[in-house]
């Protein structure tokens, strides 16, 4: 029977975690925080940036070459994104 290492020996520590999470989806960052909980506050700025990037990517895909017009309209009208839309992006749905 193979014996797995204890849970704490599997935790990656240091700056490598902050580098790795830059390539993850927001839901994956949430899961990393569950394991890397002692320093999750260090990951929060990266998490916010990834959510913003994912939202931006979603709009770029949806609007295609009209993305810039959409962005200007959002800024001009002081529109705000809230609620379930952001949650769906965070969860990758």
Backbone torsions as a table, in degrees:
resi	resn	phi	psi	omega
1	UNK	NA	133.7	-179.3
2	UNK	-83.7	131.1	178.1
3	UNK	-99.7	123.0	178.7
4	UNK	-81.2	150.1	176.3
5	UNK	-64.7	157.0	178.5
6	UNK	-63.3	156.1	-174.0
7	UNK	-55.2	-43.1	-175.7
8	UNK	-66.6	-24.8	179.4
9	UNK	-77.9	-11.1	178.9
10	UNK	-89.9	-8.2	-176.9
11	UNK	-75.5	129.0	175.6
12	UNK	-87.8	132.6	-177.6
13	UNK	-120.8	169.9	174.9
14	UNK	87.3	-165.9	-176.5
15	UNK	-66.5	-19.5	-178.4
16	UNK	-59.5	-34.8	179.6
17	UNK	-64.6	-44.0	179.9
18	UNK	-64.4	-30.2	177.5
19	UNK	-74.9	-45.2	-177.9
20	UNK	-63.2	-41.0	-175.2
21	UNK	-68.6	-16.9	177.0
22	UNK	-64.6	-16.8	-178.1
23	UNK	-105.0	2.6	-176.7
24	UNK	-99.5	158.3	171.2
25	UNK	-75.5	158.1	-178.9
26	UNK	-53.9	-40.8	179.3
27	UNK	-63.1	-34.5	178.2
28	UNK	-70.1	-34.4	177.1
29	UNK	-66.1	-38.6	176.0
30	UNK	-58.7	-43.0	179.5
31	UNK	-67.0	-36.8	176.4
32	UNK	-63.0	-40.0	-179.6
33	UNK	-62.1	-30.5	178.1
34	UNK	-64.9	-33.3	-179.9
35	UNK	-89.3	-35.9	-173.4
36	UNK	-99.6	29.7	-170.5
37	UNK	-55.7	-29.1	-179.1
38	UNK	-61.0	-26.7	-176.6
39	UNK	-125.1	30.3	-175.7
40	UNK	-63.8	-25.5	179.7
41	UNK	-63.4	-27.4	177.4
42	UNK	-69.8	-24.6	-178.1
43	UNK	-87.9	-15.1	-175.0
44	UNK	-59.0	-46.0	178.0
45	UNK	-61.1	-36.3	178.4
46	UNK	-68.2	-40.6	178.2
47	UNK	-60.0	-48.1	179.3
48	UNK	-59.8	-41.9	179.4
49	UNK	-64.7	-40.0	-179.7
50	UNK	-67.3	-39.1	177.4
51	UNK	-62.6	-45.4	179.1
52	UNK	-61.1	-41.6	179.0
53	UNK	-64.6	-42.9	179.8
54	UNK	-63.8	-40.6	178.0
55	UNK	-64.1	-45.9	178.7
56	UNK	-60.1	-44.2	178.3
57	UNK	-61.0	-40.6	-179.7
58	UNK	-61.3	-46.5	179.4
59	UNK	-65.9	-37.3	177.5
60	UNK	-61.8	-43.0	178.2
61	UNK	-65.5	-42.3	-175.6
62	UNK	-70.0	-45.8	-175.4
63	UNK	-91.8	-15.5	177.6
64	UNK	57.6	-126.4	-176.1
65	UNK	-75.3	-4.6	176.4
66	UNK	-97.6	9.8	-178.9
67	UNK	-58.0	-45.2	-178.0
68	UNK	-61.6	-39.1	176.5
69	UNK	-63.4	-42.9	177.8
70	UNK	-60.8	-46.3	-178.8
71	UNK	-60.7	-44.1	178.2
72	UNK	-61.7	-42.7	179.1
73	UNK	-62.6	-40.2	178.6
74	UNK	-64.2	-43.8	-179.2
75	UNK	-68.0	-45.9	-178.9
76	UNK	-61.9	-35.0	-178.4
77	UNK	-92.3	1.8	-178.8
78	UNK	55.8	37.9	-179.3
79	UNK	-69.7	150.7	-179.4
80	UNK	-130.2	135.1	175.6
81	UNK	-91.3	132.7	-179.8
82	UNK	-144.1	173.6	166.6
83	UNK	66.7	-138.9	-169.0
84	UNK	-65.8	-27.2	178.3
85	UNK	-61.1	-47.8	179.6
86	UNK	-64.2	-41.9	179.1
87	UNK	-61.2	-41.0	178.5
88	UNK	-63.4	-40.0	177.9
89	UNK	-65.5	-43.9	-179.7
90	UNK	-60.6	-37.7	-177.3
91	UNK	-88.6	-2.2	178.4
92	UNK	73.2	29.8	-178.8
93	UNK	-96.7	NA	NA
